[in-house]
Amino acid sequence: MSALTESVERPPTERAELAAGCGREAPAPAPAGLPCQNSNNSDKPRYKLKPVPHQPGIYRDNSGKQLWDERDEDTLYRWGVPTGAEARSAFHLRLNVAAFIQHWGRNHCLFFTVTDEANLHPTQFARRWNSYLRRNGAWILSFIRVLEPQKRGNPHYHLLVAVEWDTRPDAFDWPAFDLCQRERRMSGTTGHFRELRLRYRNSAAPGLVAMWSLLRKVLPRYGLGRAELLPIRKGKEAISEYIGKYLEAGLVIKKHSWKGCRRVEFDRRNKIHWLACTRVFAWHSPGMTEWRQRVAAIAAVIGAVDMPGITRILGRSWAYRLRDCIVNSSAEEFTALLQVLGMRAIPRIPH
């Protein structure tokens, strides 16, 4: 009997049940998916902190090297030395900023700051930026974007962008620009402010002046708020340190609502031409050198030739379980560990 004939010969009620997916032949529903802990879809805070006795609102992490000040239910400020991940991110950014300026040239780089005025979530703000980049971003050859939270909590983006035309950074009247910004903060848009603005405007490159006018018209259409576009005042070494400080300033602030947002983004269209390093690297320090040597000894004992081989033999959590032994054990204790691991790795002969 064919499937069509069998379906027609069934009673109408049974056919309706099968069509609705609730008959006797309907498959069992799949179990509901659970959110992954410490992931973007987790509903629990990522940072497990312990309150400091007799100091309300102050917390300490498991390492004890950092203190966290809880400003509100969503924001934590870190005190103390940066973590290993934060130091890695800062080094990664500085190295690639220097490579970016060396590749494109200081005379073809601009410092672009975009400030959100509507207090959007960084994900929404990034969508608007990507929409602008697709439709009106042809003047940007490449970019590096860094997200920094402001004191009031709004996202604040600093971008290093490359352009085709000469930005003439040495001809720009920086003293007039600094005095103009100070005059606006102190007294507003006075006559002296307009005079100073005209001075640095006349010293700017024609392409930069045209972009100022264009950004004032186009950015409000995408809801990107206020923007500032300036030449690179310093060389590649100084600007890499300068932008690296923005990243470090943003890293000391942890916002639970921003979990999963990208703090640093490199232009994925052509970064292969100037990218100096990726996030996958290890520090060249005595401690890391000893770690690699001991991991190589473990791999030789158990018969593994690569990292996936170690995982297949010892399990995916081997580094977490053996970390204390690898880092803190003496030479005699580590030799005993190798003997135990070697005995476990010997294949059993079936009787």
C-alpha positions as a Markdown table, in Angstrom:
| # | Residue | x | y | z |
|---|---|---|---|---|
| 1 | Met | 0.0 | 0.0 | 0.0 |
| 2 | Ser | 1.5 | 3.4 | -1.0 |
| 3 | Ala | 1.8 | 6.2 | 1.5 |
| 4 | Leu | -0.8 | 8.3 | -0.4 |
| 5 | Thr | -3.4 | 5.4 | -0.5 |
| 6 | Glu | -2.8 | 4.7 | 3.2 |
| 7 | Ser | -3.4 | 8.3 | 4.1 |
| 8 | Val | -6.6 | 8.5 | 2.1 |
| 9 | Glu | -8.1 | 5.3 | 3.5 |
| 10 | Arg | -7.6 | 6.5 | 7.1 |
| 11 | Pro | -10.6 | 8.1 | 9.0 |
| 12 | Pro | -10.8 | 11.9 | 8.7 |
| 13 | Thr | -10.2 | 12.4 | 12.5 |
| 14 | Glu | -7.0 | 10.4 | 12.3 |
| 15 | Arg | -5.8 | 12.2 | 9.3 |
| 16 | Ala | -6.4 | 15.5 | 11.0 |
| 17 | Glu | -4.5 | 14.4 | 14.1 |
| 18 | Leu | -1.5 | 13.3 | 11.9 |
| 19 | Ala | -1.7 | 16.6 | 10.0 |
| 20 | Ala | -1.5 | 18.5 | 13.3 |
| 21 | Gly | 1.5 | 16.4 | 14.4 |
| 22 | Cys | -0.3 | 14.9 | 17.4 |
| 23 | Gly | -1.3 | 11.5 | 16.1 |
| 24 | Arg | 0.2 | 8.2 | 17.2 |
| 25 | Glu | 2.9 | 8.4 | 14.5 |
| 26 | Ala | 3.9 | 12.0 | 15.4 |
| 27 | Pro | 7.5 | 12.1 | 16.6 |
| 28 | Ala | 8.3 | 13.0 | 20.2 |
| 29 | Pro | 9.1 | 16.6 | 20.8 |
| 30 | Ala | 12.7 | 17.5 | 21.3 |
| 31 | Pro | 13.9 | 18.4 | 24.7 |
| 32 | Ala | 14.0 | 22.2 | 25.4 |
| 33 | Gly | 17.4 | 23.7 | 24.9 |
| 34 | Leu | 19.1 | 25.0 | 28.0 |
| 35 | Pro | 21.2 | 28.2 | 27.9 |
| 36 | Cys | 24.9 | 27.7 | 27.9 |
| 37 | Gln | 26.5 | 28.9 | 31.1 |
| 38 | Asn | 29.0 | 31.8 | 30.6 |
| 39 | Ser | 27.9 | 32.2 | 27.0 |
| 40 | Asn | 26.1 | 34.9 | 25.1 |
| 41 | Asn | 22.7 | 33.3 | 25.7 |
| 42 | Ser | 23.2 | 32.7 | 29.4 |
| 43 | Asp | 20.9 | 34.6 | 31.8 |
| 44 | Lys | 23.4 | 34.5 | 34.7 |
| 45 | Pro | 26.2 | 36.9 | 35.4 |
| 46 | Arg | 29.5 | 35.8 | 34.0 |
| 47 | Tyr | 31.7 | 37.2 | 36.8 |
| 48 | Lys | 31.7 | 35.1 | 40.0 |
| 49 | Leu | 32.9 | 37.5 | 42.7 |
| 50 | Lys | 33.0 | 37.3 | 46.4 |
| 51 | Pro | 32.0 | 40.3 | 48.6 |
| 52 | Val | 34.8 | 41.9 | 50.7 |
| 53 | Pro | 34.0 | 41.9 | 54.4 |
| 54 | His | 33.0 | 45.2 | 55.9 |
| 55 | Gln | 33.2 | 47.0 | 52.5 |
| 56 | Pro | 29.7 | 47.1 | 50.9 |
| 57 | Gly | 29.7 | 47.1 | 47.1 |
| 58 | Ile | 33.3 | 45.9 | 46.8 |
| 59 | Tyr | 34.0 | 42.4 | 45.5 |
| 60 | Arg | 37.1 | 40.2 | 44.9 |
| 61 | Asp | 37.6 | 37.7 | 42.2 |
| 62 | Asn | 39.0 | 34.2 | 42.7 |
| 63 | Ser | 42.6 | 35.2 | 42.1 |
| 64 | Gly | 42.5 | 37.9 | 44.7 |
| 65 | Lys | 44.5 | 40.3 | 42.5 |
| 66 | Gln | 41.5 | 42.4 | 41.3 |
| 67 | Leu | 38.8 | 44.3 | 43.3 |
| 68 | Trp | 35.5 | 45.2 | 41.7 |
| 69 | Asp | 33.3 | 48.2 | 42.6 |
| 70 | Glu | 29.6 | 47.6 | 41.9 |
| 71 | Arg | 28.3 | 51.0 | 40.7 |
| 72 | Asp | 24.9 | 49.6 | 39.8 |
| 73 | Glu | 23.3 | 46.2 | 39.1 |
| 74 | Asp | 24.7 | 46.2 | 35.6 |
| 75 | Thr | 28.2 | 47.8 | 36.0 |
| 76 | Leu | 31.4 | 46.8 | 37.7 |
| 77 | Tyr | 34.6 | 48.8 | 37.8 |
| 78 | Arg | 37.9 | 46.9 | 38.3 |
| 79 | Trp | 40.8 | 48.0 | 40.6 |
| 80 | Gly | 44.2 | 46.6 | 40.5 |
| 81 | Val | 46.4 | 45.0 | 37.8 |
| 82 | Pro | 44.8 | 43.8 | 34.6 |
| 83 | Thr | 44.0 | 40.2 | 34.1 |
| 84 | Gly | 45.9 | 38.0 | 31.6 |
| 85 | Ala | 43.1 | 38.3 | 29.0 |
| 86 | Glu | 43.0 | 42.1 | 29.4 |
| 87 | Ala | 46.8 | 42.3 | 28.9 |
| 88 | Arg | 46.6 | 40.1 | 25.9 |
| 89 | Ser | 43.9 | 42.3 | 24.3 |
| 90 | Ala | 45.8 | 45.5 | 25.0 |
| 91 | Phe | 49.0 | 44.0 | 23.5 |
| 92 | His | 47.1 | 42.6 | 20.5 |
| 93 | Leu | 45.5 | 46.1 | 19.8 |
| 94 | Arg | 48.7 | 48.1 | 20.1 |
| 95 | Leu | 50.7 | 45.8 | 17.8 |
| 96 | Asn | 48.0 | 45.9 | 15.1 |
| 97 | Val | 47.5 | 49.7 | 15.4 |
| 98 | Ala | 51.2 | 50.2 | 14.7 |
| 99 | Ala | 51.0 | 47.7 | 11.8 |
| 100 | Phe | 47.9 | 49.5 | 10.4 |
| 101 | Ile | 49.6 | 52.9 | 10.4 |
| 102 | Gln | 52.8 | 51.5 | 8.9 |
| 103 | His | 50.8 | 49.8 | 6.1 |
| 104 | Trp | 48.6 | 52.8 | 5.1 |
| 105 | Gly | 50.9 | 55.6 | 6.2 |
| 106 | Arg | 50.3 | 58.3 | 8.8 |
| 107 | Asn | 49.2 | 60.8 | 6.1 |
| 108 | His | 46.4 | 58.5 | 5.1 |
| 109 | Cys | 45.0 | 57.7 | 8.5 |
| 110 | Leu | 42.3 | 59.5 | 10.5 |
| 111 | Phe | 41.1 | 59.2 | 14.1 |
| 112 | Phe | 37.3 | 58.8 | 14.0 |
| 113 | Thr | 35.2 | 59.1 | 17.2 |
| 114 | Val | 31.5 | 58.3 | 17.2 |
| 115 | Thr | 29.4 | 59.0 | 20.3 |
| 116 | Asp | 26.0 | 57.5 | 20.9 |
| 117 | Glu | 23.5 | 60.0 | 22.2 |
| 118 | Ala | 20.4 | 57.7 | 22.4 |
| 119 | Asn | 21.9 | 55.2 | 24.9 |
| 120 | Leu | 21.5 | 52.3 | 22.5 |
| 121 | His | 22.8 | 48.8 | 23.2 |
| 122 | Pro | 26.2 | 48.2 | 21.5 |
| 123 | Thr | 24.6 | 45.5 | 19.3 |
| 124 | Gln | 22.0 | 48.0 | 18.0 |
| 125 | Phe | 24.7 | 50.7 | 17.6 |
| 126 | Ala | 26.9 | 48.2 | 15.6 |
| 127 | Arg | 24.0 | 47.4 | 13.3 |
| 128 | Arg | 23.6 | 51.1 | 12.5 |
| 129 | Trp | 27.3 | 51.5 | 11.9 |
| 130 | Asn | 27.4 | 48.5 | 9.6 |
| 131 | Ser | 24.4 | 49.9 | 7.7 |
| 132 | Tyr | 26.3 | 53.2 | 7.3 |
| 133 | Leu | 29.5 | 51.4 | 6.2 |
| 134 | Arg | 27.6 | 49.5 | 3.5 |
| 135 | Arg | 25.9 | 52.6 | 2.0 |
| 136 | Asn | 28.1 | 55.5 | 2.7 |
| 137 | Gly | 31.4 | 54.1 | 3.9 |
| 138 | Ala | 33.2 | 53.8 | 0.6 |
| 139 | Trp | 35.7 | 56.5 | 1.7 |
| 140 | Ile | 37.0 | 54.2 | 4.4 |
| 141 | Leu | 39.6 | 51.9 | 3.0 |
| 142 | Ser | 40.0 | 50.0 | 6.3 |
| 143 | Phe | 39.4 | 50.5 | 10.0 |
| 144 | Ile | 40.0 | 49.4 | 13.5 |
| 145 | Arg | 37.1 | 49.9 | 15.9 |
| 146 | Val | 37.3 | 50.0 | 19.7 |
| 147 | Leu | 34.2 | 50.1 | 22.0 |
| 148 | Glu | 34.6 | 52.1 | 25.2 |
| 149 | Pro | 31.8 | 52.6 | 27.8 |
| 150 | Gln | 31.3 | 56.2 | 28.8 |
| 151 | Lys | 30.8 | 57.3 | 32.4 |
| 152 | Arg | 27.0 | 57.5 | 31.9 |
| 153 | Gly | 27.0 | 54.1 | 30.3 |
| 154 | Asn | 26.5 | 54.9 | 26.6 |
| 155 | Pro | 28.7 | 53.1 | 24.0 |
| 156 | His | 31.5 | 55.2 | 22.6 |
| 157 | Tyr | 33.5 | 54.1 | 19.5 |
| 158 | His | 37.0 | 55.1 | 18.6 |
| 159 | Leu | 38.1 | 54.2 | 15.1 |
| 160 | Leu | 41.3 | 54.3 | 13.2 |
| 161 | Val | 40.4 | 54.6 | 9.5 |
| 162 | Ala | 42.5 | 54.7 | 6.3 |
| 163 | Val | 41.6 | 57.0 | 3.4 |
| 164 | Glu | 42.9 | 57.6 | -0.1 |
| 165 | Trp | 43.7 | 61.3 | 0.1 |
| 166 | Asp | 46.5 | 63.0 | 2.0 |
| 167 | Thr | 45.3 | 64.1 | 5.5 |
| 168 | Arg | 48.2 | 66.6 | 6.0 |
| 169 | Pro | 48.5 | 66.0 | 9.7 |
| 170 | Asp | 51.6 | 68.2 | 10.1 |
| 171 | Ala | 49.9 | 71.2 | 8.5 |
| 172 | Phe | 46.8 | 71.0 | 10.8 |
| 173 | Asp | 46.6 | 73.9 | 13.3 |
| 174 | Trp | 46.5 | 71.8 | 16.5 |
| 175 | Pro | 46.9 | 74.7 | 18.9 |
| 176 | Ala | 43.9 | 76.5 | 17.4 |
| 177 | Phe | 41.9 | 73.2 | 17.6 |
| 178 | Asp | 42.8 | 72.7 | 21.3 |
| 179 | Leu | 41.9 | 76.3 | 22.2 |
| 180 | Cys | 38.6 | 76.0 | 20.2 |
| 181 | Gln | 37.6 | 72.9 | 22.1 |
| 182 | Arg | 38.4 | 74.6 | 25.4 |
| 183 | Glu | 36.5 | 77.7 | 24.5 |
| 184 | Arg | 33.4 | 75.7 | 23.7 |
| 185 | Arg | 33.6 | 73.8 | 27.0 |
| 186 | Met | 34.1 | 77.0 | 29.0 |
| 187 | Ser | 31.9 | 79.6 | 27.2 |
| 188 | Gly | 30.0 | 77.9 | 24.4 |
| 189 | Thr | 29.9 | 79.0 | 20.8 |
| 190 | Thr | 31.2 | 82.5 | 21.2 |
| 191 | Gly | 32.8 | 84.7 | 18.6 |
| 192 | His | 36.3 | 83.7 | 19.7 |
| 193 | Phe | 35.2 | 80.1 | 19.3 |
| 194 | Arg | 34.2 | 80.7 | 15.7 |
| 195 | Glu | 37.5 | 82.5 | 15.0 |
| 196 | Leu | 39.5 | 79.6 | 16.3 |
| 197 | Arg | 37.3 | 77.1 | 14.4 |
| 198 | Leu | 38.0 | 79.0 | 11.2 |
| 199 | Arg | 41.7 | 78.9 | 11.8 |
| 200 | Tyr | 42.0 | 75.2 | 12.1 |
| 201 | Arg | 39.5 | 74.7 | 9.4 |
| 202 | Asn | 41.6 | 76.6 | 6.9 |
| 203 | Ser | 44.7 | 74.5 | 7.8 |
| 204 | Ala | 42.9 | 71.2 | 7.3 |
| 205 | Ala | 43.1 | 69.1 | 4.1 |
| 206 | Pro | 40.3 | 69.8 | 1.6 |
| 207 | Gly | 39.1 | 66.2 | 1.8 |
| 208 | Leu | 38.9 | 66.4 | 5.6 |
| 209 | Val | 36.8 | 69.6 | 5.4 |
| 210 | Ala | 34.5 | 67.9 | 2.9 |
| 211 | Met | 34.1 | 64.9 | 5.2 |
| 212 | Trp | 33.1 | 67.1 | 8.1 |
| 213 | Ser | 30.3 | 68.6 | 6.1 |
| 214 | Leu | 29.2 | 65.2 | 4.8 |
| 215 | Leu | 29.2 | 63.5 | 8.2 |
| 216 | Arg | 27.0 | 66.2 | 9.7 |
| 217 | Lys | 24.4 | 65.5 | 7.1 |
| 218 | Val | 24.6 | 61.7 | 6.8 |
| 219 | Leu | 25.3 | 60.3 | 10.3 |
| 220 | Pro | 22.0 | 61.6 | 11.8 |
| 221 | Arg | 20.1 | 59.5 | 9.2 |
| 222 | Tyr | 21.6 | 56.3 | 10.7 |
| 223 | Gly | 21.2 | 57.5 | 14.3 |
| 224 | Leu | 24.9 | 57.4 | 15.0 |
| 225 | Gly | 25.0 | 60.5 | 17.1 |
| 226 | Arg | 27.9 | 62.9 | 17.3 |
| 227 | Ala | 31.2 | 62.3 | 15.4 |
| 228 | Glu | 34.7 | 63.7 | 15.3 |
| 229 | Leu | 37.2 | 63.2 | 12.5 |
| 230 | Leu | 40.8 | 64.3 | 12.9 |
| 231 | Pro | 44.3 | 63.6 | 11.5 |
| 232 | Ile | 46.8 | 61.5 | 13.4 |
| 233 | Arg | 48.6 | 64.0 | 15.7 |
| 234 | Lys | 51.5 | 61.6 | 16.7 |
| 235 | Gly | 53.5 | 58.8 | 15.1 |
| 236 | Lys | 52.7 | 55.1 | 15.0 |
| 237 | Glu | 54.3 | 54.3 | 18.3 |
| 238 | Ala | 52.6 | 57.1 | 20.2 |
| 239 | Ile | 49.2 | 56.6 | 18.6 |
| 240 | Ser | 49.3 | 52.8 | 19.3 |
| 241 | Glu | 49.9 | 53.6 | 23.0 |
| 242 | Tyr | 47.2 | 56.3 | 22.9 |
| 243 | Ile | 44.5 | 54.0 | 21.4 |
| 244 | Gly | 45.6 | 51.2 | 23.6 |
| 245 | Lys | 44.8 | 53.3 | 26.6 |
| 246 | Tyr | 41.2 | 53.6 | 25.4 |
| 247 | Leu | 40.9 | 49.8 | 25.3 |
| 248 | Glu | 42.4 | 49.5 | 28.8 |
| 249 | Ala | 40.0 | 52.2 | 30.0 |
| 250 | Gly | 37.1 | 50.2 | 28.6 |
| 251 | Leu | 38.4 | 46.9 | 30.0 |
| 252 | Val | 38.1 | 48.0 | 33.6 |
| 253 | Ile | 34.4 | 48.4 | 33.1 |
| 254 | Lys | 32.3 | 45.2 | 33.0 |
| 255 | Lys | 28.6 | 45.5 | 32.0 |
| 256 | His | 26.5 | 42.4 | 32.2 |
| 257 | Ser | 24.1 | 43.7 | 29.6 |
| 258 | Trp | 27.0 | 44.0 | 27.1 |
| 259 | Lys | 28.0 | 40.4 | 27.5 |
| 260 | Gly | 28.9 | 39.0 | 24.1 |
| 261 | Cys | 29.6 | 42.4 | 22.5 |
| 262 | Arg | 32.8 | 42.8 | 20.5 |
| 263 | Arg | 35.1 | 45.3 | 22.2 |
| 264 | Val | 37.6 | 45.4 | 19.4 |
| 265 | Glu | 36.9 | 44.9 | 15.7 |
| 266 | Phe | 39.3 | 44.8 | 12.7 |
| 267 | Asp | 38.0 | 45.4 | 9.2 |
| 268 | Arg | 37.3 | 41.9 | 7.9 |
| 269 | Arg | 37.4 | 43.1 | 4.2 |
| 270 | Asn | 41.2 | 43.5 | 3.9 |
| 271 | Lys | 42.9 | 43.0 | 7.3 |
| 272 | Ile | 45.0 | 40.2 | 5.8 |
| 273 | His | 47.2 | 42.9 | 4.2 |
| 274 | Trp | 48.2 | 44.6 | 7.5 |
| 275 | Leu | 47.2 | 42.4 | 10.5 |
| 276 | Ala | 50.4 | 41.8 | 12.6 |
| 277 | Cys | 49.0 | 39.2 | 15.0 |
| 278 | Thr | 45.9 | 37.4 | 16.0 |
| 279 | Arg | 44.4 | 36.7 | 19.5 |
| 280 | Val | 45.9 | 33.2 | 19.3 |
| 281 | Phe | 49.4 | 33.6 | 20.8 |
| 282 | Ala | 51.3 | 32.9 | 24.0 |
| 283 | Trp | 53.6 | 35.1 | 26.0 |
| 284 | His | 57.4 | 34.5 | 25.6 |
| 285 | Ser | 58.1 | 34.5 | 29.3 |
| 286 | Pro | 60.0 | 32.0 | 31.6 |
| 287 | Gly | 56.7 | 30.7 | 33.0 |
| 288 | Met | 55.1 | 30.1 | 29.6 |
| 289 | Thr | 58.4 | 28.5 | 28.3 |
| 290 | Glu | 58.4 | 26.0 | 31.2 |
| 291 | Trp | 54.6 | 25.4 | 30.6 |
| 292 | Arg | 55.2 | 24.4 | 27.0 |
| 293 | Gln | 58.2 | 22.2 | 27.9 |
| 294 | Arg | 56.2 | 20.3 | 30.5 |
| 295 | Val | 53.2 | 19.9 | 28.1 |
| 296 | Ala | 55.6 | 18.6 | 25.5 |
| 297 | Ala | 56.9 | 16.1 | 28.1 |
| 298 | Ile | 53.3 | 15.0 | 28.9 |
| 299 | Ala | 52.6 | 14.5 | 25.2 |
| 300 | Ala | 55.7 | 12.4 | 24.7 |
| 301 | Val | 54.8 | 10.1 | 27.6 |
| 302 | Ile | 51.2 | 9.5 | 26.5 |
| 303 | Gly | 52.1 | 9.1 | 22.8 |
| 304 | Ala | 50.4 | 12.3 | 21.5 |
| 305 | Val | 51.8 | 14.4 | 18.7 |
| 306 | Asp | 49.5 | 17.4 | 18.9 |
| 307 | Met | 47.0 | 19.2 | 21.2 |
| 308 | Pro | 44.0 | 17.3 | 19.9 |
| 309 | Gly | 45.9 | 14.1 | 20.6 |
| 310 | Ile | 46.4 | 15.1 | 24.2 |
| 311 | Thr | 42.6 | 15.9 | 24.5 |
| 312 | Arg | 41.7 | 12.5 | 23.1 |
| 313 | Ile | 43.8 | 10.6 | 25.6 |
| 314 | Leu | 43.4 | 12.8 | 28.8 |
| 315 | Gly | 40.0 | 14.4 | 28.1 |
| 316 | Arg | 39.1 | 18.0 | 27.1 |
| 317 | Ser | 39.7 | 19.4 | 30.6 |
| 318 | Trp | 43.2 | 18.1 | 31.0 |
| 319 | Ala | 44.8 | 21.6 | 31.2 |
| 320 | Tyr | 42.3 | 22.6 | 33.9 |
| 321 | Arg | 42.8 | 19.4 | 36.0 |
| 322 | Leu | 46.6 | 19.3 | 35.6 |
| 323 | Arg | 47.3 | 23.0 | 35.7 |
| 324 | Asp | 48.5 | 23.1 | 39.4 |
| 325 | Cys | 50.7 | 20.1 | 38.9 |
| 326 | Ile | 52.3 | 21.6 | 35.7 |
| 327 | Val | 52.8 | 25.1 | 37.1 |
| 328 | Asn | 53.6 | 24.5 | 40.8 |
| 329 | Ser | 55.1 | 21.0 | 41.1 |
| 330 | Ser | 58.8 | 20.4 | 41.7 |
| 331 | Ala | 60.9 | 18.4 | 39.2 |
| 332 | Glu | 60.6 | 15.2 | 41.3 |
| 333 | Glu | 56.8 | 15.6 | 41.6 |
| 334 | Phe | 56.4 | 16.3 | 37.9 |
| 335 | Thr | 58.5 | 13.2 | 37.1 |
| 336 | Ala | 56.1 | 11.1 | 39.3 |
| 337 | Leu | 53.2 | 12.7 | 37.4 |
| 338 | Leu | 54.7 | 11.6 | 34.1 |
| 339 | Gln | 55.1 | 8.0 | 35.4 |
| 340 | Val | 51.4 | 7.9 | 36.4 |
| 341 | Leu | 50.2 | 9.4 | 33.1 |
| 342 | Gly | 52.5 | 6.9 | 31.2 |
| 343 | Met | 50.9 | 4.0 | 33.0 |
| 344 | Arg | 47.4 | 5.3 | 32.2 |
| 345 | Ala | 48.3 | 5.7 | 28.5 |
| 346 | Ile | 49.4 | 2.0 | 28.1 |
| 347 | Pro | 46.7 | 0.2 | 26.1 |
| 348 | Arg | 45.1 | -2.7 | 27.8 |
| 349 | Ile | 45.5 | -6.2 | 26.2 |
| 350 | Pro | 42.2 | -8.0 | 26.1 |
| 351 | His | 42.2 | -11.5 | 27.7 |
